Amino acid sequence: MYPNLYYLFKDLFGLSLPALKIINTFGFCVAISFLGCAWLLIKELKRRQALGLFTYKEVTITAGEPAHAVELIINFILGFLLGYKILGVFIIKGALNDPQEFIFSSRGSLPAGILVGLFFAGLKWWEKNKKKLLQPEKRIIRIWPSDRVGDMTVIAAVAGFAGAKLFDNFENWDRFIANPIANLFSPSGLTFYGGLIVAALALWYYFRKNQISFIKVADAIAPGLMFAYGWGRAGCQVAGDGDWGIINSAYTSNANGGVQLADNTNNFSTILNGNAGFYTNQFGSLANVQHASVKPFFGLPDWLFAYSYPHNVNNEGIPLFGCTWDYYCNHLPLPVFPTPLYEIVVCLGLFGVLWSIRKKFIVPGRMFAVYLIMNGVERFLIEHIRVNTQYHFLGLNPTQAEIISLCLIISGVLLYIYAPRLKTTTFNQGQVVHQDI
C-alpha cells in the first residue's frame, strides 16, 4: 500500500522526495477522477450542443473594471490558507512526519500565510489593472453549458465531500458521538452515495439558477460518473483506506503481510482468537465478525481473493515484521476480499458500456436511468462481501449502501419507464422557447 505519493515514488523509482508526503494517494486519485469526469462531460456536452439539445445563455458583463475589494480579500484568504498550510508543512519542524495530521490541525506558518496571501491579492490586482479601461463598458457574452463545467466541478467537489462526510457520520453514529469534531474534520471516512446525493442537490440548484435542464446534463454526465467512481476506488485500493471486504477465512496472513491458504495449525479461528482485542474493538464481539471461505479458481492469483493491506493509510491491524517505515507499519491479521479492486474492474467496464451506447438514447432521462440501474446493481452486489455498518429493522439487516443502491435501482427503472412523459425545458437567451415531453 502507498498512503501517499512519497512511498509510491520511493518504492517504484527509488526517489526520496519528502515533499510528496503531503499528497495523499486517495486524494490524488479522487482529483484525477474529478478531472477525468469533467473532461468527459465537456466532450459530451459539446456533442449534444452541436445536436441542438442545449443552447447558450446571454450574460451581460462589465469589461475593464478595476479589482474590487471583495476579489482582493477572497484571493488573500485563498493565498493565506495555501501558505499557512501547504508551505507551513515544509517550514514547521516535524510536520512532514505526518502531513495529513498537520493539514487537518490548527497548526501552520503565519508569516508564510500572510506573504502568500498578499502575493495572491497583488496578482489579482495586477491582472485586473492590466485589462482596466478608462471607461468600463458593458458587453454581452454567450455562455454554453460546456463553459460551466469548471463551476460544476468545484460545486460537486465541495458539496460531494461535505455529503460524503455527513453520510459517513450518520452511518457510524456511535463513533461520531464519541468525538464529533475529530470525525467531522478527519480526512478519512467518506461515503460515496452521500457525496453523490448532496452534490446532485447542489448542482440541481445551480442548473435551475442558470436555466439549464438538469435531466439533460444528468444524461451527459452519466458515463463520467461511472468513470469517476471506478477511478476513485483505485485510490481506495492503493492507499488501503478501509473500504475493503469481509474476511476470506480460506486464507491467513503472514508476518510480512503476505497471504497463503490456511492450514490446520494456522487457521482462521486460531488467528481470530489470537487477535481478539483488535476484532472486538472493530466489531463489538468476535461473534459479529463476518467472513466467507473462497479458494482460488481458474488459476487466478491469491491476491484477487485475499489481501492483508500492508502499510494501509489507516494504520489498522498488527505490526509488520521488519517494517522500516516511519509510519504505516501495520497489516490486517486476517486477509480480506479486495473489494475496491473488484469495483475498479467492474465500474471501468460499465463506463466503457455507457460511453459506447450514449448516442443510442434519444429520450431525455433514459441514459441517466441506465446509469442509476447499473450503479445500484453493482453496489448492491458488492455490499454482500464488504464491511459496513448494518441497520436492524423488520428482521432485516441492510447496510446504508444497500438501502441507497436499492433506491437507485428502483428510481432508475421508474425514470426509464416515465422518461417520455417528463417535461424538459429548453432556454434560448434566457427565454423559454419550447418544451419536450
N, C-alpha and C positions, 0 to 999 in steps of 0.2 A: 504494500500500500504506500501511497505517496500523499501525505496530508497536505503538503504544499509543494510548490514548484522547485524549491531548493533541493528537496530529497529526490525529486524526479530527475533533475539535471545532474545531480551528483552521482546517482546510480547509473543512468544511461550514458552520460557523456564524461563522467569523471570531473566535472566542474564544480567547484565550491564557491557559490555566489550567495552569500548571506542575505543580500537584498531580496532575493526571491522568496524568502520566508514569509514575507507579508502578503504573498499571492496564494490564497487558499485554493487548492486544486478543485474542490467542488464549486467554489465561486467562479473560478476561471471557466469551467465547463458550462456553468449556467450563463455566464456572459456570452460565450460562443453560441449557445442555444438561442439566446435573445437576438443576437446579431444575425444568425442564420435565418431565424424566423422572420425578422424584419426584411432581409434581402428577398426571401421567397414571397413575402407579402407585396413588396414593391413590384416584383415581376408580374404577379398575378393581378394586382390592381391595374397596372398599365395595360395588360392584355384585355381586361374587362372594360377599361375606359375606352380602348380602341373599338370595342364592340358596341359602345353606347350604353353600357349598363351603369356607368357612373358619369357624372358631369362635374364641371367646375363650379366654384363659388367666387363671385367677385367681391373683393375686400378693399376698402379704402385705407391707405396708409399715408403717413406724413413723412416724406423723404427730406433729408438734410437737417434734421433736428439734432441739437447737441445732446450729450448724455444726460439723462435725468438722474436725480439724486437716488431714486429707488433702484435704478440699474446699477449704480456705483455701489450701493450698500449690499445688494444681492451678490455682486461679484466679489466684494470684500469678504463677505461671510463664507462663500464657497472657497476662496483662496485661503482664508484663515483656517478652515477645517482641514484643508489639504496640508498646509504647513504644520498645523498643530499636531496632526496625527501621522500623516504619511512621512513627512520629513522628521517628525519627532521620534519615530521608531528607530531612525538611524542616529539621532542625537542623544536620546535618553539612555543612560547606561543600563544594560541588561534587557532592554525592550525587545531586541531581536531573539532572545532566548524563547520567548513565547509571544510573537507579534499579534496573534489572534486575540489573546487576552488583553494585550495593550490597546489594540484598536477599540475594543468594547469597554475599556475602562475610562476613568475621567482624566487620566494622565496624558500629558502632551507637552510640546515645546511652545510656550507663549511667544517668545521672540520670533521663532520661525513662522508661527501663525500670523503674527502682525505683519511681518515682512512680505510673506506670500500674499496675504490679503490686500496690502497696499499695491503690490505688483499687479494683481488681477484687476483691481479697481482702476489703476492707472492705464492698464492695457485697454479696458473698455472705453475710458475717456479718450484715449488716443485714436482708437478705431472709429468712434462716433465723430470726433473732431475732424478726422481726415475726410469724412464724407459730408461735413457740415456745409450747408448752403447759406448765402447771405439772407435769402428769403425762403424758408422751408415751404415745400409745395405738396399739395395733395395728389396722390397717384392711385389709380385703380389697378390692382393686380388680380390674376386668376389663380386660385389655389385648387388643385385637384386632390382627391383623396390620397393618391400616392405621395403627394408632397407633405402629408401629415403623418407619415409613418414614424418619423422621429419622435413626435409628440406622443403617438400611440405607444411606442416602445417604452418611453420614460414613465408614462402613466401605468402601463401594465407592470413594469418592474417595481415601482413603488407600491402600488396597490396590491400586486401579487405577493410581494414579500410580507406586507402587513397582514394580508389574508392568510398566508401560509403559517405565520407565527400565531395568529389568532386561533385558527382551527387546530393547530398542534396543541395549544394550551387547553382548548376545550376537550381534546381527545385524551390529554393527560392531566386532568383537573387536579388530582391529588398532588402531583408534582408541582403544578403551578401554585396551588395554595400554600405549599410548604415554603416557597421562595418566589413570590411574584416578580420582583424586579429582576432577579437573575435570569429567570426563564423568559421574560419579555425581551431582554436585551442580549440573550445568548445567541451566538452565531449558528448554533446547531438547533435541530428541532424544527423542521418545516414540513407542512402538509400540502402536497401538490394541489389537491382539489380545493382546499381553502384559498390558495392563491388564484386558481382558475376562476372561482366564483366571485371573489371580491374584485379581481381585475376586470371581469366581464361587466360587473355593475358599474365600475368607474368608467370603462370605455363606452358603455351604453349612454351614460350621461354626456360624455364628450361628443359622441356622434349626434345625439339629439340636439345639443347646443350648436353644433356646426352643420346641421341639416344633412347628415349622411345616413343612409339606410343601414341600420345595424345588421340585419339579416344578410344583406348582400356582402358586407365586409366579413361577416362570420363565414360565409361560403369561401371567400377568397383566402382567409387565414387558416382554414381547416388543415390543409396539408402541413403548413408551417408549424402549427401547434403540435402535430404528431411528431414532427422532426425535433422540435424543441424538447418535448418530453423524453424522447429516446436519447438525445444527446445529454440532457440533464442527468439521466440515470448513469451515463458514463462517469460523471463526476462522483455520483454515489459509490460506484464500484471502485474507482481508482483511489478515492480518499478513504473508503470504508466508513461511511458516516452513520451506520446503524440501520440503514434500510435493507437489511438482509433478511433471509428467510428463517424458517424454524430449523431446529437441529436435524441433521441427517444422521440418525443413530446407526447407520451401517458403517460409519467411518469414525475414526478418532484422530486427534491432533497430536503431533509430537512436540518436543520442547522447542524446536526450531520454527514452529508454525506450519510445518508440512502436514499433509493428511495421508492416511492409509486406512485400508479396510480393517474393521475391528476384529479382534480375536478373543479367545476365551479369557486370557489374562489381562487384556487391556480393552475392556468393552465399555459400552455406553453407561451402564449402571454404576460401574466402579468409578469412572471419571466424574459422573454426575454427583455421586455422593462425596467424592473427594474434593469437589469444588462447591459444596452445598452453600457456603456463605455467599459466593458470587451469584449463584442462580436464585437463591432465596431473596436476595436483595433486588433482583430483577423481576421475579415473577410472584413474590409473596410466599411461595412454598414450592417444594420440588414437585408436588402433585400437579401444579399448574404449568410445568414446563412442557411445551409442545414439541413433538418430534415425529419423524417418519423415517422408515428404513428403505432407502432406494440404492441399489447397487448399480454400477456402470453397465451399460449395454451398447451394442453395436460398435464396440471398440473405442468408445469416446473416452477422453481423458478424465481422470478423477476430479480435477478442479471444476469441471462442469456440474458435478453433483455435490461437491462438498468443498468448503473453503473456510479457513480459520481467521481470515482478515488480519494478518500480522501487520504491525505498525498502523493500525486503524486510527483515524483522526480523533475519535472519542476516547482513545486510550483504554478501551474496555477489555476485560479479560484478565489473563495472568501473564507474568513476565516471560519474555522471550529469552531463551538461553543464549548468552554471549552477545546480546544486543549492545552496540557501541553508540547508538544514537543518544543525543542529549535528552530526547523526549520521545513519546510514541513507541514505547518498547513493550507493548502487550499484544497478545493474540487470544482468540477465543479458545477455551479449554476443549470444547466440542465443536467440530466444524458444522456449518450451516449451509443451506441451499443458497447459492449466489443469485438471488432473485433480481438484483439490478442488471446482471449480465443477461438474464433471460429477457428482461424488458427492453434492453438496448436492441437486441436482435429482432424481437417481435415488433417494436414500435417503429424502428427504422424501416423494417419491411412493410409495415402498414402505411408509412409515409410514402414509400415508393408506389404502393397501390393507389392511394389517394391522388398523388401527383399525376399518375398515368390516366386516371379516369375523370379528372376535374373538368375536362372540356365536354364531357358527355351530359352533364347536368344543365338543364335549361330552366327548370322551375326554381326560383329563389328559395333557399332554405333546405333543399334536399341534400346538397353537398355537405352542409354542416350537420344535418341529421345523420348521415352515414358516419361522419367523424364521431359523433356522440355515441353511436351504437358500437363502433369499433373500439373506442377508448374505454367505454363502460365494460364491454365483454372482456377485454384484455385485463383490466384491473380487477374485475370481479374474480376471474380465474386465478390470477397470481396471488390474491389475498389468501387463498387456501393454504399456501405454504409460506406466508410472510408473518413476521412477528408484529402484532398490533394490538392495541387495547380493545377488548371486546365489551359490548353492551349486553345487558341481560333483560329481556322482556318477552312475555308470552312464550316462554320455553325456548326462545331463540337466542343465539349468541353472536350476532353480527358485529363486524368492525365498522368504524366510521366510514372507511373507504368502500366497504361492501354496500352500505346503505346508499352512499352517494353514487357509486357506479351503477347500482340498480336503478336509481332515479334517472341517471343519464341514459341508460338503455331505453327505459320507458319513454322519456322525453324525446329521444331520437326517433323512436318508432312513431309516436304521435305527430312529431314535426314532419316526418316524411309523408305521412298519410294526409295531413291537413295543409301541407305547404301550398298546394294550388289555390287554397282559399285565403291565404294571407294577403294583406294589402301592403305593398312595399312602395313607399312614396319616393318619387324622383324629383330632384330640385334642379333648377337652372337659374343661375344668377340670383339665388335666394328666393326664387318664386316656385311654387308647386306647378309643374307643367302636366303631369299625368300620374295615374296610379295603375299599377299592375295588380291583378287579382289572380 
